[in-house]
Amino acid sequence: MTDTAATPTVSTSVGDLHGRLRDGVHEFLGVPYAAPPTGDLRFRAPQPPTPWTGVRSATHLGPSAPQIARDPSSPLPATGYATDESCLFLNVYTPCPDDHGRPVLIWIHGGSYMTGRGATVDGGPFARNGDLVVVSINYRLGLLGFAELGHLDPDLAGSHNNGIRDQIAALRWVRDNIAAFGGDPNRVTIAGESAGAGSVMAILASPEADGLYHRVISQSAPASFMPPSTELAMEVIDLAGVDDIDGLRTLTVEKTIEIQNQLATNAAESAIANPRFPGSARKGLRPAIDGITVTRSPVQAAVERRIPLLLGTNLDEGTLFGGHLPNEISDSLLRSLVADHTSDPDTVIEAFRAEQPDADNHTLALSMIGDTLFRTSSLRVADAAAAANIPVFTYLFEWESTGFDGFFGSMHALEIPFVWQADLEGAAAGWQRIMGPPGSWPAELADNMHNAWIGFIRNGEPAHEAIGSWPRYDDTRPTMVFGDTTRLEHDPRGATRSSWEA
């Protein structure tokens, strides 16, 4: 139930906003935090929003960034929502726009830096149950957000991280305005999943964001970055049929999506012809260490920033990323795939076979992809931070989905509806295809995860009565396992974890 009359007008640094009241939470939707990145501002760092006069209605979502449509056969929710190049909007959910100074949660969506929107999640449950102010943001994606063009125009140096610059601009907006919504700018947690978690790591590695956040939640982060790739930009120019940056600026949005689809098709064909395990540090339309915005690795950043961390991965991360692999994988091909990521492939294969004695090589390969993409890089961050005596809490999500005949298991991103207590009959109904109908998934698991996240956001401690003690991560690797039961384990899947260290 929504009510626009019950929500007071809120004054921000650029103008007044009027939102709506829904299910006890005040929502301010489609709030511009930067100028539209169009025309001459395409490929440039985000600029401040234009002030307005009067009261701006904030009762409807702003369009999301232009993006490739998700494959309809994907187990993930569909992406059929409005998009536009003018996309730099955020959404605020608050129990009350007063002066109570509540902790703030900023959510950065995932989607391989190519799809997604801030409103993928509903901030209402966190606002109601945790007395938090929640902010979700859009940012530029794909070619418009992560293409290095400084070699074409020196003024565009750092364009490879424009999507990250957008996110930092949103953090600045929060610093300057969130108090008017009942939030405390000195108690800000940034959180994200997949590309959103990678973005969180990029923010951690960016001096531009210092002081804008105070805790970090990283769900399945590809926690490693490459240098910028100018080769990709040249391929884009070739596909676009233009000569310079001015030509790129004249491309229609539809043409940029067409180019991204062609890049994705080329990459998929190459992956099928020459199968490899993808790694967390990959070239492409994604963040890079450019020395301008992102200046260090996530491991270095975690140690230097000394920000408390909550991070983890899912048991079956790789099931969503192995479509390029042949169904039948020989022992020699498996060894070749593993050898790309370690100098001792035999030790890794032996460890995975011992952990999954009944699995065939294809199943083992999917498990290994989850490690090369997410688990090993995330745990390197945890290990480094814990060794520097920084508070770190780690988790493993292992609840197995039943949709698609159970093939995807505890797949990548599956923890999101649990953490956010998604209404599977409402905005998050797209999750039903993988999770099953409402009532078929464990509400207790959602409560356990949701309340742990609230505890960490509010006071830096995710433990609560229902799950018991959750000690800080150390060299014994205590990890909260979320599945059919919630329990603490030390170094789960330790043999396969350590096998990569060679």
C-alpha positions in Angstrom: 0.0 0.0 0.0 1.4 3.4 -1.0 0.5 6.9 0.2 2.1 10.0 -1.2 0.3 12.4 1.1 1.9 10.9 4.2 5.5 11.5 3.2 7.1 14.9 4.1 9.1 17.0 1.6 12.8 16.6 2.1 15.3 19.3 1.1 18.6 18.2 -0.6 21.6 20.1 -1.8 20.0 20.5 -5.3 16.3 20.7 -4.6 13.3 19.5 -2.7 11.9 16.0 -3.0 8.5 14.5 -2.3 8.3 10.7 -2.0 5.8 8.1 -1.0 5.0 5.9 2.0 4.8 2.2 1.3 4.3 -0.5 4.0 5.6 1.8 6.7 8.7 2.9 4.8 9.2 6.3 3.2 10.6 5.9 -0.4 12.3 8.5 -2.5 12.8 7.0 -5.9 14.5 8.2 -9.1 16.6 10.8 -7.4 19.4 12.3 -9.7 22.8 12.2 -8.0 24.7 13.4 -11.1 24.1 15.1 -14.4 22.9 13.0 -17.4 26.1 11.5 -18.9 24.9 12.3 -22.5 26.2 14.3 -25.4 29.5 15.9 -24.6 29.4 14.2 -21.1 29.4 10.7 -22.6 32.5 8.9 -21.5 33.4 11.7 -19.0 33.6 11.5 -15.3 30.2 12.2 -13.6 29.2 15.9 -13.2 27.1 17.4 -10.4 23.3 17.3 -10.9 21.5 20.4 -12.1 19.5 22.0 -9.3 15.8 22.3 -9.7 13.2 24.7 -8.3 9.9 23.7 -6.7 9.3 20.2 -5.4 10.4 17.2 -7.5 8.3 14.1 -7.4 10.3 11.0 -6.2 7.6 8.4 -6.4 8.8 6.5 -9.5 12.1 4.7 -10.4 14.4 6.4 -12.8 15.5 4.5 -15.9 18.4 2.1 -15.6 21.6 2.2 -17.7 21.5 0.9 -21.3 22.3 -2.8 -21.2 22.2 -6.1 -23.0 19.0 -8.0 -22.3 19.5 -11.1 -20.1 19.1 -14.4 -21.9 15.5 -15.4 -21.1 16.7 -19.0 -20.4 18.8 -17.7 -17.5 17.8 -18.8 -14.0 18.3 -15.2 -12.9 15.4 -12.7 -12.9 14.7 -11.0 -16.3 15.9 -7.5 -17.1 12.8 -6.1 -18.8 12.8 -2.7 -17.3 13.1 0.9 -18.7 16.6 2.0 -19.7 18.1 5.3 -20.9 21.5 6.8 -21.2 20.3 9.4 -18.6 20.5 6.8 -15.8 22.4 8.2 -12.8 19.6 7.9 -10.3 19.4 6.5 -6.8 16.6 5.4 -4.5 16.3 6.1 -0.7 14.3 3.9 1.7 13.9 5.3 5.3 11.8 4.5 8.3 11.4 8.3 8.6 13.1 11.4 7.2 13.9 12.8 10.6 17.1 13.6 12.5 17.6 10.2 14.2 20.9 9.5 12.4 20.4 5.9 11.5 23.1 3.6 10.0 23.1 3.7 6.2 23.3 0.8 3.7 24.3 1.6 0.1 23.7 -1.3 -2.3 25.6 -1.6 -5.6 24.0 -4.1 -8.0 25.7 -6.8 -9.9 25.3 -8.1 -13.5 28.8 -8.5 -14.9 29.1 -4.7 -15.3 26.7 -5.2 -18.2 23.2 -5.5 -16.8 21.2 -4.7 -13.7 19.8 -1.7 -11.7 19.7 -0.5 -8.2 16.0 -1.4 -7.8 16.8 -5.1 -8.3 16.4 -5.1 -4.5 13.7 -3.5 -2.3 15.2 -1.6 0.6 11.9 -1.8 2.6 12.7 -4.9 4.7 16.1 -3.6 5.8 14.6 -0.2 6.6 11.7 -1.7 8.6 13.6 -4.6 10.4 16.9 -2.9 11.0 15.9 0.7 11.4 18.3 1.6 8.6 18.4 4.0 5.7 18.9 2.1 2.5 20.2 3.6 -0.8 20.3 1.7 -4.1 22.0 3.2 -7.1 22.3 2.9 -10.9 25.6 3.4 -12.6 26.9 3.3 -16.2 27.4 -0.1 -17.6 29.3 -1.8 -20.4 30.8 0.3 -23.2 29.4 3.6 -21.7 30.8 2.9 -18.2 34.0 0.7 -18.5 35.9 1.5 -21.8 39.4 3.0 -21.7 39.5 5.9 -24.1 42.3 8.0 -22.7 44.6 7.1 -25.6 42.1 8.7 -28.0 41.5 11.8 -25.9 43.7 12.7 -22.9 40.8 14.4 -21.2 39.1 10.9 -21.0 42.0 9.3 -19.0 40.3 7.1 -16.4 37.2 6.5 -18.4 37.7 2.7 -17.9 36.4 3.3 -14.4 33.5 5.7 -15.1 31.1 3.2 -13.6 33.1 3.3 -10.4 33.3 7.1 -10.6 29.5 7.1 -10.8 29.3 5.0 -7.6 31.7 7.3 -5.8 29.6 10.3 -6.9 26.6 8.6 -5.3 28.6 8.1 -2.1 29.3 11.9 -2.1 25.6 12.6 -2.5 24.9 10.4 0.5 27.5 12.2 2.5 26.0 15.5 1.7 22.3 14.7 1.9 21.5 11.5 3.8 21.0 13.3 7.2 17.9 14.9 5.7 16.5 11.3 5.3 17.2 10.2 8.8 20.7 8.7 8.0 24.1 9.2 9.6 26.8 10.0 7.0 29.4 8.7 9.5 27.9 5.2 9.6 27.8 4.1 6.0 28.2 0.5 4.8 28.7 -0.2 1.1 27.5 -3.6 -0.1 27.3 -5.4 -3.4 27.1 -8.8 -5.1 29.1 -10.1 -8.0 30.0 -7.0 -10.2 28.5 -5.0 -7.3 31.0 -6.7 -4.9 33.8 -6.1 -7.4 32.7 -2.5 -7.5 32.9 -2.4 -3.7 36.5 -3.7 -3.9 37.3 -1.0 -6.6 35.9 1.7 -4.2 38.0 0.2 -1.4 41.0 0.6 -3.8 40.1 4.2 -4.7 41.5 7.2 -2.7 38.7 9.3 -4.1 36.3 7.4 -1.9 38.2 7.7 1.4 36.0 8.8 4.3 32.8 8.1 2.4 32.1 4.7 3.9 32.9 2.8 7.1 32.1 -0.9 6.6 32.1 -3.2 3.6 29.9 -6.2 2.6 31.2 -8.2 -0.4 29.0 -11.0 -1.7 30.9 -13.1 -4.3 33.4 -10.6 -5.4 35.7 -11.0 -8.4 38.3 -9.4 -6.2 41.1 -8.8 -8.6 41.7 -6.3 -11.4 43.8 -6.0 -14.6 45.3 -2.8 -16.1 43.0 -1.0 -18.6 42.7 -2.5 -22.0 43.1 -0.2 -25.0 42.8 -3.2 -27.3 39.1 -3.5 -26.4 38.5 0.2 -27.3 40.1 -0.3 -30.7 37.9 -3.3 -31.3 34.9 -1.2 -30.3 35.9 1.5 -32.8 36.3 -1.1 -35.5 32.9 -2.6 -34.8 31.4 0.9 -34.7 32.8 2.0 -38.0 34.1 5.3 -36.6 37.5 7.0 -36.4 37.7 8.8 -33.2 36.0 9.8 -29.9 33.6 12.2 -31.6 32.4 9.3 -33.7 31.8 7.2 -30.6 29.8 10.1 -29.1 27.5 10.2 -32.1 26.6 6.5 -31.8 23.0 5.8 -30.8 22.5 3.9 -27.6 21.1 1.1 -29.7 24.4 0.9 -31.6 26.4 0.7 -28.4 24.2 -2.3 -27.3 24.7 -3.9 -30.7 28.4 -3.6 -30.3 28.3 -5.1 -26.8 26.3 -8.0 -28.1 28.9 -8.6 -30.9 31.7 -8.4 -28.3 29.8 -11.0 -26.2 29.2 -13.2 -29.2 32.9 -13.0 -30.2 33.9 -13.9 -26.6 31.5 -16.8 -26.4 32.7 -18.2 -29.7 36.3 -17.9 -28.6 35.6 -19.6 -25.3 33.9 -22.5 -27.0 36.7 -22.9 -29.5 39.4 -22.6 -26.8 37.8 -23.5 -23.4 39.4 -21.9 -20.4 38.4 -21.2 -16.8 37.5 -17.6 -16.4 39.4 -15.8 -13.7 38.4 -12.9 -11.4 41.0 -10.7 -13.1 39.8 -10.5 -16.7 40.2 -7.9 -19.4 37.0 -6.4 -20.7 34.3 -3.9 -19.8 35.0 -4.0 -16.1 37.0 -2.0 -13.5 40.8 -1.8 -13.9 43.7 -0.5 -11.9 44.3 2.7 -13.9 46.3 4.7 -11.3 43.6 7.4 -11.4 40.5 6.1 -9.8 41.5 2.6 -8.8 45.1 2.7 -7.7 45.8 -0.7 -6.0 44.7 -4.3 -5.7 41.8 -5.2 -3.4 44.3 -7.1 -1.2 46.5 -4.0 -0.8 43.4 -1.8 -0.3 41.9 -3.9 2.4 45.1 -3.8 4.4 45.6 -0.1 3.9 42.1 1.1 4.4 41.5 -0.9 7.6 37.7 -1.1 7.0 35.7 -3.9 8.7 34.6 -6.5 6.2 31.9 -9.1 5.8 32.5 -11.3 2.8 31.7 -14.7 1.4 30.8 -16.8 -1.6 28.3 -19.5 -2.7 29.1 -23.2 -2.9 28.1 -23.6 -6.5 29.2 -20.3 -8.0 30.5 -21.9 -11.2 27.3 -23.5 -12.4 26.2 -20.1 -13.9 29.5 -19.6 -15.8 30.4 -23.0 -17.4 28.1 -22.9 -20.5 31.2 -22.7 -22.8 32.6 -26.0 -21.5 32.0 -29.3 -23.4 29.7 -31.7 -21.6 32.4 -34.3 -21.7 35.8 -33.2 -20.3 38.8 -35.5 -20.7 41.4 -35.8 -18.0 43.9 -34.0 -20.2 41.6 -31.1 -20.9 40.8 -30.7 -17.2 44.5 -30.6 -16.4 45.0 -28.0 -19.1 42.2 -25.9 -17.8 43.5 -26.0 -14.3 47.1 -25.3 -15.4 46.1 -21.8 -16.5 45.6 -21.0 -12.8 48.2 -22.9 -10.9 51.7 -24.3 -11.3 50.6 -27.6 -9.7 47.3 -28.7 -11.5 47.6 -32.3 -10.3 47.3 -31.2 -6.7 44.2 -29.2 -7.4 42.5 -32.0 -9.3 43.3 -34.5 -6.6 41.9 -32.2 -3.9 38.6 -31.7 -5.9 38.2 -35.4 -6.6 38.7 -36.2 -3.0 36.1 -33.6 -2.0 33.6 -34.8 -4.7 34.4 -38.5 -5.2 31.3 -39.2 -7.3 31.6 -36.2 -9.6 32.6 -36.3 -13.2 35.1 -34.0 -14.8 32.4 -31.5 -15.9 31.0 -31.2 -12.4 34.5 -30.7 -11.0 35.2 -28.1 -13.6 32.2 -26.1 -12.6 33.3 -26.1 -9.0 36.8 -25.0 -10.0 35.3 -22.1 -12.0 33.6 -20.9 -8.9 37.0 -20.8 -7.2 38.9 -19.1 -10.0 36.2 -16.4 -10.4 35.2 -15.7 -6.8 36.4 -17.8 -3.8 40.2 -17.7 -4.1 40.4 -13.9 -4.7 37.8 -13.1 -2.0 39.7 -15.3 0.6 43.0 -13.6 -0.3 41.4 -10.3 0.7 40.1 -11.9 3.9 43.5 -13.5 4.8 45.4 -10.2 4.2 42.9 -8.1 6.2 42.8 -10.6 9.1 46.6 -10.8 9.2 46.6 -7.0 9.6 44.2 -7.3 12.6 41.2 -5.8 10.7 37.8 -7.2 11.6 36.7 -9.7 9.0 33.7 -12.1 9.0 33.3 -14.7 6.3 30.4 -16.9 5.2 29.6 -19.7 2.8 26.1 -20.0 1.3 25.2 -23.6 0.4 21.4 -23.8 0.2 20.6 -25.7 -3.0 17.9 -24.5 -5.4 15.4 -27.0 -6.9 14.5 -25.2 -10.1 16.0 -26.3 -13.4 16.1 -29.9 -12.0 18.5 -28.7 -9.3 21.4 -28.2 -11.8 22.4 -24.8 -10.5 22.5 -25.8 -6.9 23.8 -23.0 -4.6 24.4 -20.9 -7.6 25.9 -17.4 -8.0 23.6 -14.6 -6.7 21.1 -17.0 -5.0 21.8 -15.6 -1.6 20.4 -12.1 -2.7 16.7 -12.8 -2.1 17.6 -14.4 1.3 19.7 -11.4 2.5 17.1 -8.9 1.3 14.0 -11.0 2.5 12.6 -10.7 -1.0 8.9 -10.9 -1.6 8.8 -13.7 -4.1 5.2 -12.8 -5.0 6.0 -9.2 -5.6 9.0 -7.3 -7.0 11.3 -10.3 -6.7 9.0 -12.8 -8.3 11.6 -13.6 -11.0 13.5 -15.7 -8.4 10.7 -18.2 -8.3 12.0 -20.0 -11.4 15.2 -21.1 -9.6 13.9 -21.1 -6.0 10.5 -22.6 -6.4 7.1 -21.0 -5.4 6.6 -19.0 -2.2 6.8 -21.3 0.8 9.2 -23.7 -0.8 12.3 -21.9 0.4 13.4 -21.7 4.1 12.2 -18.5 5.8 14.5 -19.3 8.7 17.5 -19.0 6.4 16.4 -15.6 5.2 15.9 -14.4 8.8 19.3 -15.7 9.7 21.1 -13.9 6.9 19.0 -10.8 7.0 19.6 -10.2 10.7 23.3 -11.0 10.4 23.7 -8.3 7.8 21.7 -5.9 10.0 23.9 -6.6 12.9 27.1 -6.0 10.9 25.7 -2.7 9.4 24.5 -1.4 12.8 27.4 -2.4 15.0 30.0 -4.4 13.1 29.0 -7.7 14.6 26.9 -10.2 12.4 26.3 -12.7 15.2 22.8 -12.9 16.7 20.9 -15.2 19.0 19.5 -17.4 16.3 22.9 -18.3 14.7 25.1 -18.1 17.8 28.7 -17.0 17.9 30.4 -15.7 14.7 34.0 -15.0 15.6 36.3 -12.8 13.5 38.2 -14.5 10.7 41.7 -15.6 11.6 44.2 -18.3 10.6 41.7 -21.0 11.7 39.2 -19.5 9.1 35.9 -19.5 11.1 33.1 -19.3 8.5 29.4 -19.1 9.0 27.7 -21.6 6.7 24.2 -20.7 5.6 22.2 -23.7 4.2 19.5 -26.0 5.4 21.2 -25.4 8.8 23.2 -22.4 9.8 26.4 -23.4 11.6 30.0 -22.3 12.2 32.7 -24.2 10.4 36.4 -23.7 10.4 38.0 -23.6 6.9 35.1 -25.3 5.0 36.4 -26.9 1.8 39.8 -26.3 3.2 41.6 -28.9 1.0 40.5 -27.4 -2.3 41.1 -23.9 -1.0 44.7 -24.7 -0.1 45.3 -26.6 -3.3 45.3 -23.4 -5.3 48.0 -21.8 -3.2 50.8 -23.7 -5.1 
